[in-house]
Amino acid sequence: MKNTMLDLNNHLFAQLERLNDEDLAGDKLKQEITRSQALTGVAREIIANGNLVLKARIAADDKMNPNTRFPGMLGIEK
């Protein structure tokens, strides 16, 4: 399974639509709010991780020293 930022965007908008349901009330509304908080927390971390990878890629492309090594977890190869 491979997810993209577009998938994340779609999940966030789907959650927004669920929250916007005017028939949602009481425990169902509380459950949906809790789900939204969890989803946005995970989304925030995914976005932060993507930002880190992007910054590392930019740093690799801009580096002055061709022998600079980056941590393997960043996925930047020579």
C-alpha positions as MATLAB code, in Angstrom:
seq = 'MKNTMLDLNNHLFAQLERLNDEDLAGDKLKQEITRSQALTGVAREIIANGNLVLKARIAADDKMNPNTRFPGMLGIEK';
ca = [
       0.000    0.000    0.000;
       1.449    3.309   -1.061;
      -0.114    6.552    0.132;
       0.487   10.017   -1.205;
      -0.066   13.547    0.018;
      -3.094   13.618   -2.293;
      -4.510   10.626   -0.379;
      -3.929   12.484    2.883;
      -5.691   15.534    1.489;
      -8.652   13.368    0.450;
      -8.861   11.791    3.925;
      -8.815   15.206    5.579;
     -11.602   16.517    3.367;
     -13.645   13.351    3.896;
     -13.317   13.879    7.643;
     -14.368   17.501    7.244;
     -17.483   16.340    5.394;
     -18.309   13.898    8.203;
     -17.940   16.675   10.778;
     -20.130   18.945    8.684;
     -23.060   16.500    8.860;
     -25.807   18.515   10.558;
     -27.544   15.327   11.713;
     -24.511   14.361   13.774;
     -25.094   14.947   17.486;
     -24.382   13.622   20.946;
     -22.055   10.658   21.260;
     -21.738   10.268   17.488;
     -20.519   13.864   17.210;
     -18.073   13.362   20.083;
     -16.782   10.196   18.411;
     -16.288   12.043   15.121;
     -14.485   14.895   16.885;
     -12.157   12.386   18.551;
     -11.543   10.733   15.185;
     -10.793   14.152   13.664;
      -8.290   14.967   16.393;
      -6.499   11.663   15.822;
      -6.526   12.126   12.059;
      -5.175   15.666   12.218;
      -2.467   14.585   14.658;
      -1.276   11.868   12.296;
      -1.607   14.210    9.306;
       0.530   16.817   11.086;
       3.299   14.236   11.581;
       3.103   13.043    7.967;
       3.383   16.618    6.750;
       6.314   17.326    9.096;
       8.072   14.193    7.861;
       7.488   15.182    4.233;
       8.851   18.641    4.990;
      11.985   17.128    6.529;
      12.577   14.923    3.478;
      12.048   17.907    1.169;
      14.514   20.047    3.155;
      17.053   17.212    3.083;
      16.612   16.813   -0.676;
      17.129   20.561   -1.158;
      20.217   20.442    1.060;
      21.572   17.494   -0.943;
      20.986   19.308   -4.216;
      22.597   22.514   -2.897;
      25.527   20.941   -1.075;
      28.980   22.291   -1.768;
      30.881   19.185   -0.689;
      30.119   16.179   -2.923;
      31.301   13.809   -0.156;
      28.676   14.935    2.349;
      26.705   11.957    3.636;
      23.108   12.081    4.833;
      21.397    9.641    7.180;
      19.999    6.655    5.285;
      16.509    7.207    6.663;
      16.210   10.373    4.557;
      16.409    8.351    1.352;
      19.017   10.595   -0.243;
      21.476    8.673   -2.333;
      24.644    9.940   -3.919;
];
